[in-house]
């Protein structure tokens, strides 16, 4: 217990108030989003939406986020993090209520599109602010804490949402809306753009960034871009098919609706729990060791897990593999996040975070269109979406980790240490020790006629 207490006292999360605020906000935000995650598609299906229309809902969200992330990232660099955080959270709070007002499938698609714009405003601002208020030496730990806060929200949210849905599908939406407005108030009260600017260098503060800055094309940025594209292929599948896939399996096994909702919530919890436990540790490891190892190995193993999903029919076994998947995700995510911040210019962090999420949402959009078609009516081709996911995960992992290994600035910060100085080496060999000025090529100004110092005097 003493060791745990000491570790908490020296925790970067508790010693950095700005980091604590943004992590607390992330927790409450994703708690609210997690509440509606397992029931949104089931609610849409109950009100008359077809699987194709549900797929279009998810595609609308990813498509809107993809279109608006880059402009919103640019706006967060221009007008500050606080404004964009409040705008995104306010949009989510309003949209959650509007789901209960309208039941037309095409209105749902439109609402998801607007909700995607809100997410585009929220995500780059939160991640850029996190990079602003943390030091480079501890960014892996900071992003690990941030990801863990999201995981806690996702850990509690879906299970809570499944239980709240037993009182009626509208209840999770109302709870989600209330949480969004709560975090909006917290952001307006506590996020300080001035403190963020204090952490930037003077050169970064004076430079301006255009929406289509040429630095976005630098090759060192495209490792994380490939990785987030592959990761969001997975998120697109899970947003569209996961609840429906598990519900179809439960119906075939004769399970009741209450048991099915509980198992769906449990699967999300099994995915999120390892991230809560391991992401802070993975972040610390990424601060001290080669980040590429935390990207390449878990990414390859994730491809195998996704292929196995398509062959499983046991719901408890699926929950077990969801736990394995969450463990692997928790290992590579902080390494990817800290690398991206390290190679991003300070004055363009919001813009680059916007591009990072835009590329990811592009992957999610493609997945939301392709995977329902691969799944087929009634899930007649249940293996195909997961094979598609496994292939894309392996391909993007290999591409992204190769780029990270090539350009990671962490490997360039460690100077080469000469264990034996040249004059000591000469002593060991029995030869006279050379003068230090000869070994290190040092000369005094009066010894060098070409010296500018001598000429000026």
C-alpha positions as CSV (number, residue, x, y, z in Angstrom):
1,X,0.0,0.0,0.0
2,X,2.9,2.4,0.8
3,X,4.3,1.7,-2.7
4,X,1.0,2.6,-4.3
5,X,0.6,5.7,-2.2
6,X,4.1,6.8,-3.2
7,X,3.4,6.1,-6.8
8,X,0.3,8.2,-6.7
9,X,2.1,11.1,-5.0
10,X,4.6,11.2,-7.8
11,X,2.0,10.6,-10.6
12,X,2.2,13.1,-13.4
13,X,-1.6,13.1,-13.6
14,X,-1.9,14.4,-10.0
15,X,1.0,16.9,-10.2
16,X,-0.3,18.5,-13.4
17,X,-3.7,20.3,-12.9
18,X,-4.2,20.9,-16.6
19,X,-3.6,17.2,-17.4
20,X,-6.0,16.2,-14.6
21,X,-8.8,18.5,-15.9
22,X,-8.5,17.2,-19.5
23,X,-8.5,13.6,-18.3
24,X,-11.5,14.1,-16.0
25,X,-13.3,15.7,-18.9
26,X,-12.4,12.8,-21.2
27,X,-13.7,10.3,-18.6
28,X,-17.1,12.0,-18.3
29,X,-17.4,12.6,-22.0
30,X,-16.8,9.0,-23.0
31,X,-18.9,7.8,-20.1
32,X,-21.8,9.7,-21.6
33,X,-21.0,8.4,-25.1
34,X,-20.5,4.9,-23.8
35,X,-24.0,5.0,-22.2
36,X,-25.7,5.2,-25.6
37,X,-23.1,3.0,-27.5
38,X,-24.7,-0.4,-27.0
39,X,-28.3,0.8,-27.5
40,X,-28.2,3.4,-30.3
41,X,-28.3,0.9,-33.1
42,X,-30.9,-1.3,-31.3
43,X,-33.0,1.7,-30.7
44,X,-32.8,2.7,-34.4
45,X,-33.7,-0.9,-35.4
46,X,-36.6,-0.9,-33.0
47,X,-38.0,2.4,-34.5
48,X,-37.9,1.0,-38.0
49,X,-34.3,1.5,-39.4
50,X,-33.0,-1.3,-41.6
51,X,-29.4,-2.6,-41.2
52,X,-28.4,-0.6,-44.3
53,X,-29.8,2.6,-42.8
54,X,-28.0,1.9,-39.6
55,X,-24.8,1.5,-41.6
56,X,-25.5,4.8,-43.3
57,X,-25.9,6.4,-39.8
58,X,-22.4,5.3,-38.9
59,X,-21.1,6.3,-42.3
60,X,-22.7,9.7,-41.9
61,X,-20.9,10.2,-38.5
62,X,-17.5,9.1,-39.9
63,X,-18.0,11.0,-43.1
64,X,-18.8,14.3,-41.3
65,X,-15.9,13.8,-38.9
66,X,-13.6,13.1,-41.8
67,X,-14.7,16.3,-43.7
68,X,-14.6,18.7,-40.7
69,X,-11.6,17.4,-38.7
70,X,-9.0,19.2,-40.6
71,X,-10.8,22.6,-40.6
72,X,-11.6,22.1,-36.9
73,X,-8.0,21.3,-36.1
74,X,-7.0,24.5,-37.9
75,X,-9.6,26.5,-36.0
76,X,-8.4,25.2,-32.6
77,X,-4.9,26.5,-33.5
78,X,-6.4,29.8,-34.5
79,X,-9.1,30.4,-31.9
80,X,-8.0,28.3,-28.9
81,X,-8.9,24.9,-27.4
82,X,-11.6,26.1,-25.0
83,X,-14.0,27.3,-27.7
84,X,-13.8,24.2,-29.8
85,X,-14.1,21.9,-26.8
86,X,-17.3,23.7,-25.6
87,X,-18.8,23.7,-29.2
88,X,-18.2,20.0,-29.7
89,X,-19.7,19.0,-26.3
90,X,-22.7,21.3,-26.7
91,X,-23.5,19.7,-30.0
92,X,-23.3,16.2,-28.5
93,X,-25.6,17.2,-25.7
94,X,-28.3,18.6,-28.0
95,X,-28.1,15.8,-30.5
96,X,-28.6,13.1,-27.8
97,X,-32.0,14.7,-27.0
98,X,-33.0,15.1,-30.6
99,X,-32.8,11.3,-31.1
100,X,-35.8,11.1,-28.9
101,X,-37.8,13.7,-30.8
102,X,-37.5,12.1,-34.2
103,X,-37.8,8.5,-35.3
104,X,-37.4,8.7,-39.1
105,X,-34.3,6.8,-40.2
106,X,-33.2,9.6,-42.5
107,X,-33.4,12.1,-39.7
108,X,-31.2,9.7,-37.6
109,X,-28.7,9.8,-40.5
110,X,-28.8,13.6,-40.5
111,X,-28.4,13.7,-36.7
112,X,-25.4,11.4,-36.9
113,X,-23.8,13.7,-39.5
114,X,-24.2,16.7,-37.2
115,X,-22.9,14.7,-34.3
116,X,-19.8,13.9,-36.4
117,X,-19.2,17.6,-36.8
118,X,-19.3,18.0,-33.0
119,X,-16.8,15.2,-32.6
120,X,-14.6,16.9,-35.2
121,X,-14.5,20.0,-33.0
122,X,-13.9,18.1,-29.8
123,X,-11.1,15.6,-30.6
124,X,-8.3,17.7,-32.0
125,X,-8.8,20.4,-29.3
126,X,-8.6,17.9,-26.4
127,X,-5.5,16.1,-27.8
128,X,-3.7,19.3,-28.8
129,X,-4.3,20.8,-25.4
130,X,-2.9,17.7,-23.8
131,X,0.3,18.2,-25.9
132,X,0.4,21.9,-24.9
133,X,0.5,21.3,-21.2
134,X,2.8,18.3,-20.9
135,X,6.6,18.0,-21.2
136,X,8.1,15.8,-23.9
137,X,9.8,13.5,-21.5
138,X,6.5,12.4,-20.0
139,X,4.1,12.6,-22.9
140,X,3.8,8.9,-23.2
141,X,2.7,8.7,-19.6
142,X,0.3,11.7,-20.1
143,X,-1.3,10.1,-23.2
144,X,-1.5,6.8,-21.3
145,X,-3.4,8.5,-18.5
146,X,-5.7,10.3,-21.1
147,X,-6.4,7.0,-22.9
148,X,-7.0,5.3,-19.5
149,X,-9.6,8.0,-18.7
150,X,-11.4,7.3,-21.9
151,X,-11.2,3.6,-21.2
152,X,-12.8,4.1,-17.7
153,X,-15.7,6.0,-19.4
154,X,-16.1,3.2,-21.9
155,X,-15.7,0.6,-19.2
156,X,-18.6,2.0,-17.1
157,X,-20.7,3.6,-19.9
158,X,-21.9,0.6,-22.0
159,X,-22.7,-1.5,-18.9
160,X,-24.5,1.4,-17.4
161,X,-26.3,2.1,-20.7
162,X,-27.4,-1.5,-21.0
163,X,-28.9,-1.4,-17.5
164,X,-30.5,2.0,-18.0
165,X,-32.1,0.7,-21.2
166,X,-34.1,-1.7,-19.1
167,X,-36.1,1.3,-18.0
168,X,-36.6,2.3,-21.6
169,X,-34.4,3.3,-24.5
170,X,-34.8,7.0,-24.0
171,X,-33.0,7.0,-20.6
172,X,-29.5,6.4,-21.8
173,X,-29.8,9.3,-24.3
174,X,-31.0,11.7,-21.5
175,X,-28.1,10.7,-19.3
176,X,-25.6,11.1,-22.1
177,X,-26.9,14.6,-22.9
178,X,-26.6,15.6,-19.2
179,X,-23.0,14.4,-19.1
180,X,-22.0,16.3,-22.2
181,X,-23.3,19.6,-20.8
182,X,-21.5,18.9,-17.5
183,X,-18.2,18.6,-19.3
184,X,-18.9,21.6,-21.4
185,X,-19.3,23.7,-18.2
186,X,-16.0,22.2,-16.8
187,X,-14.2,23.1,-20.0
188,X,-15.4,26.7,-19.9
189,X,-14.4,27.0,-16.3
190,X,-11.0,25.3,-16.2
191,X,-9.4,25.1,-19.7
192,X,-7.0,28.0,-20.0
193,X,-5.6,28.7,-23.5
194,X,-3.2,31.2,-21.9
195,X,-1.5,28.4,-19.8
196,X,-1.2,26.3,-23.0
197,X,0.6,29.2,-24.8
198,X,3.0,29.5,-21.9
199,X,4.4,26.0,-22.7
200,X,5.2,26.9,-26.3
201,X,8.4,28.3,-27.5
202,X,8.6,31.9,-28.6
203,X,9.1,30.9,-32.2
204,X,6.0,28.7,-32.2
205,X,3.9,31.4,-30.8
206,X,4.9,33.8,-33.6
207,X,4.4,31.4,-36.5
208,X,1.1,31.1,-38.3
209,X,-0.2,27.9,-40.0
210,X,-2.4,27.7,-43.1
211,X,-5.2,25.1,-43.4
212,X,-3.2,23.2,-46.1
213,X,0.2,23.6,-44.6
214,X,2.9,21.8,-46.6
215,X,4.3,20.3,-43.3
216,X,1.3,17.9,-43.4
217,X,3.0,16.1,-46.2
218,X,6.2,15.3,-44.1
219,X,6.8,11.5,-44.2
220,X,7.4,11.3,-40.4
221,X,3.7,12.1,-39.8
222,X,2.4,9.3,-42.0
223,X,3.3,6.4,-39.7
224,X,0.6,7.4,-37.2
225,X,-1.8,8.2,-40.0
226,X,-1.5,4.7,-41.4
227,X,-2.0,3.3,-37.9
228,X,-5.1,5.3,-37.1
229,X,-6.6,4.4,-40.5
230,X,-6.3,0.7,-39.7
231,X,-7.5,1.2,-36.1
232,X,-10.6,3.0,-37.3
233,X,-11.4,0.3,-39.8
234,X,-11.9,-1.7,-36.6
235,X,-14.0,1.0,-34.9
236,X,-16.2,1.3,-38.0
237,X,-17.0,-2.4,-37.8
238,X,-17.7,-2.3,-34.1
239,X,-19.9,0.8,-34.4
240,X,-22.0,-0.8,-37.1
241,X,-22.0,-4.5,-36.5
242,X,-20.9,-5.4,-33.0
243,X,-24.2,-5.0,-31.2
244,X,-26.2,-6.4,-34.1
245,X,-23.8,-9.4,-34.5
246,X,-24.0,-10.3,-30.8
247,X,-27.8,-9.8,-30.8
248,X,-28.1,-12.2,-33.8
249,X,-26.0,-14.8,-32.0
250,X,-28.0,-14.4,-28.8
251,X,-31.3,-14.8,-30.8
252,X,-30.0,-18.0,-32.4
253,X,-29.1,-19.3,-28.9
254,X,-32.6,-18.4,-27.5
255,X,-31.4,-15.8,-25.0
256,X,-33.8,-13.2,-23.6
257,X,-33.5,-9.5,-24.4
258,X,-32.4,-8.6,-20.9
259,X,-29.6,-11.2,-21.0
260,X,-28.5,-10.1,-24.4
261,X,-28.3,-6.4,-23.4
262,X,-26.2,-7.4,-20.4
263,X,-23.8,-9.5,-22.5
264,X,-23.4,-6.7,-25.0
265,X,-22.6,-4.3,-22.2
266,X,-20.2,-6.9,-20.7
267,X,-18.3,-7.2,-24.0
268,X,-17.6,-3.5,-24.1
269,X,-16.5,-3.6,-20.5
270,X,-14.1,-6.5,-21.2
271,X,-12.6,-4.5,-24.0
272,X,-12.2,-1.3,-21.9
273,X,-11.0,-2.8,-18.6
274,X,-7.5,-3.9,-19.7
275,X,-7.0,-0.4,-21.2
276,X,-7.7,1.1,-17.8
277,X,-5.1,-1.2,-16.2
278,X,-2.3,-1.2,-18.8
279,X,-2.4,2.1,-20.7
280,X,-0.6,4.2,-18.0
281,X,2.1,1.5,-17.7
282,X,2.4,1.3,-21.5
283,X,2.8,5.1,-21.6
284,X,5.7,5.0,-19.2
285,X,7.3,2.2,-21.1
286,X,6.9,4.2,-24.3
287,X,8.7,7.1,-22.6
288,X,11.7,4.9,-21.8
289,X,12.0,2.4,-24.6
290,X,11.5,2.0,-28.4
291,X,8.0,2.9,-29.3
292,X,8.0,0.8,-32.4
293,X,7.9,-2.4,-30.4
294,X,4.7,-1.3,-28.7
295,X,3.2,-0.7,-32.1
296,X,4.4,-3.6,-34.3
297,X,3.9,-6.6,-32.0
298,X,0.4,-5.8,-30.6
299,X,-0.7,-4.8,-34.1
300,X,0.2,-8.2,-35.6
301,X,-1.5,-10.0,-32.7
302,X,-4.6,-7.8,-33.2
303,X,-4.9,-9.1,-36.7
304,X,-5.1,-12.6,-35.4
305,X,-7.8,-11.7,-32.8
306,X,-10.0,-10.1,-35.4
307,X,-9.8,-13.2,-37.6
308,X,-10.8,-15.4,-34.6
309,X,-13.8,-13.3,-33.9
310,X,-15.5,-14.4,-37.1
311,X,-15.2,-18.0,-36.1
312,X,-16.5,-17.7,-32.5
313,X,-20.1,-18.4,-31.5
314,X,-19.7,-18.6,-27.7
315,X,-20.6,-15.2,-26.1
316,X,-18.5,-15.8,-23.0
317,X,-15.5,-16.6,-25.3
318,X,-16.1,-13.5,-27.3
319,X,-16.0,-11.5,-24.1
320,X,-12.7,-13.1,-23.3
321,X,-11.2,-12.2,-26.6
322,X,-12.5,-8.7,-26.2
323,X,-10.4,-8.5,-23.1
324,X,-7.3,-9.7,-25.1
325,X,-8.1,-7.1,-27.8
326,X,-8.3,-4.3,-25.2
327,X,-5.0,-5.4,-23.7
328,X,-3.3,-5.2,-27.1
329,X,-4.8,-1.8,-27.9
330,X,-3.7,-0.4,-24.6
331,X,-0.1,-1.3,-25.5
332,X,0.3,0.5,-28.8
333,X,-2.0,3.6,-28.4
334,X,0.1,5.7,-26.0
335,X,3.2,5.0,-28.1
336,X,1.4,6.2,-31.3
337,X,0.0,9.3,-29.6
338,X,3.3,10.4,-28.0
339,X,5.2,9.8,-31.2
340,X,2.8,12.0,-33.2
341,X,3.1,14.9,-30.7
342,X,6.9,14.6,-30.7
343,X,7.1,15.0,-34.5
344,X,4.4,17.7,-34.7
345,X,5.4,21.4,-34.9
346,X,4.2,23.2,-31.8
347,X,2.2,25.8,-33.7
348,X,0.4,23.2,-35.8
349,X,-0.6,20.6,-33.2
350,X,-4.3,21.2,-33.5
351,X,-4.1,21.0,-37.3
352,X,-2.1,17.7,-37.2
353,X,-4.4,16.2,-34.7
354,X,-7.3,17.1,-37.0
355,X,-5.5,15.4,-39.9
356,X,-4.8,12.3,-37.7
357,X,-8.5,11.9,-36.8
358,X,-9.6,12.8,-40.3
359,X,-7.5,9.9,-41.7
360,X,-8.9,7.7,-39.0
361,X,-12.5,8.7,-39.7
362,X,-11.8,8.0,-43.4
363,X,-11.0,4.4,-42.4
364,X,-14.2,4.3,-40.2
365,X,-16.3,5.6,-43.1
366,X,-15.0,2.9,-45.5
367,X,-15.6,0.2,-42.9
368,X,-19.1,1.4,-42.2
369,X,-19.9,1.1,-45.9
370,X,-18.1,-2.2,-46.6
371,X,-18.6,-4.3,-43.5
372,X,-22.5,-4.4,-43.5
373,X,-22.4,-5.5,-47.1
374,X,-19.9,-8.2,-46.3
375,X,-22.0,-9.3,-43.3
376,X,-25.1,-9.8,-45.5
377,X,-28.8,-10.1,-44.5
378,X,-29.2,-11.9,-41.2
379,X,-25.4,-12.3,-40.9
380,X,-25.1,-15.1,-43.5
381,X,-21.4,-14.2,-44.1
382,X,-20.4,-13.5,-40.5
383,X,-16.8,-14.3,-41.2
384,X,-16.2,-11.9,-44.1
385,X,-16.1,-8.6,-42.2
386,X,-13.6,-9.9,-39.7
387,X,-11.3,-11.3,-42.4
388,X,-11.4,-7.8,-44.0
389,X,-10.6,-6.3,-40.7
390,X,-7.7,-8.7,-40.0
391,X,-6.0,-8.0,-43.4
392,X,-6.3,-4.2,-43.1
393,X,-5.0,-4.2,-39.5
394,X,-1.9,-6.3,-40.5
395,X,-1.2,-4.1,-43.6
396,X,-1.5,-0.7,-41.8
397,X,0.5,-2.0,-38.8
398,X,3.5,-3.0,-40.9
399,X,3.4,0.2,-42.9
400,X,3.0,2.5,-39.9
401,X,5.6,0.8,-37.6
402,X,8.2,0.9,-40.4
403,X,7.8,4.7,-40.7
404,X,7.8,5.2,-36.9
405,X,11.0,3.1,-36.6
406,X,12.6,5.3,-39.3
407,X,11.7,8.7,-38.0
408,X,11.3,8.3,-34.2
409,X,13.1,11.3,-32.7
410,X,13.5,9.4,-29.4
411,X,16.3,7.3,-30.9
412,X,18.1,10.5,-32.0
413,X,18.1,12.1,-28.5
414,X,20.5,9.6,-26.9
415,X,24.1,10.7,-27.4
416,X,26.8,8.0,-28.1
417,X,28.9,7.7,-25.0
418,X,32.6,7.0,-25.4
419,X,33.5,4.6,-22.7
420,X,37.3,5.4,-22.8
421,X,38.6,8.8,-23.5
422,X,41.4,8.9,-26.2
423,X,44.1,10.0,-23.8
424,X,43.2,7.1,-21.4
425,X,43.3,4.7,-24.3
426,X,46.8,5.9,-25.2
427,X,47.9,5.3,-21.6
428,X,46.6,1.7,-21.7
429,X,48.5,1.0,-24.9
430,X,51.8,2.3,-23.5
431,X,52.1,5.3,-25.8
432,X,52.5,8.9,-24.5
433,X,49.2,10.6,-23.9
434,X,48.4,13.2,-26.5
435,X,47.6,16.7,-25.5
436,X,43.9,17.4,-25.0
437,X,44.0,20.2,-27.5
438,X,45.3,17.7,-30.1
439,X,42.7,15.0,-29.3
440,X,39.7,17.4,-29.4
441,X,41.2,19.7,-32.1
442,X,41.2,22.7,-29.8
443,X,43.3,25.8,-30.5
444,X,43.5,29.2,-28.7
445,X,42.9,32.3,-30.9
446,X,46.5,33.4,-30.7
447,X,47.6,29.9,-32.0
448,X,45.3,30.1,-35.1
449,X,46.1,33.1,-37.4
450,X,42.8,32.6,-39.2
451,X,40.8,33.1,-36.0
452,X,38.1,35.8,-36.3
453,X,38.6,36.6,-32.6
454,X,42.3,37.5,-33.3
455,X,41.4,39.4,-36.4
456,X,38.8,41.5,-34.6
457,X,41.2,42.4,-31.9
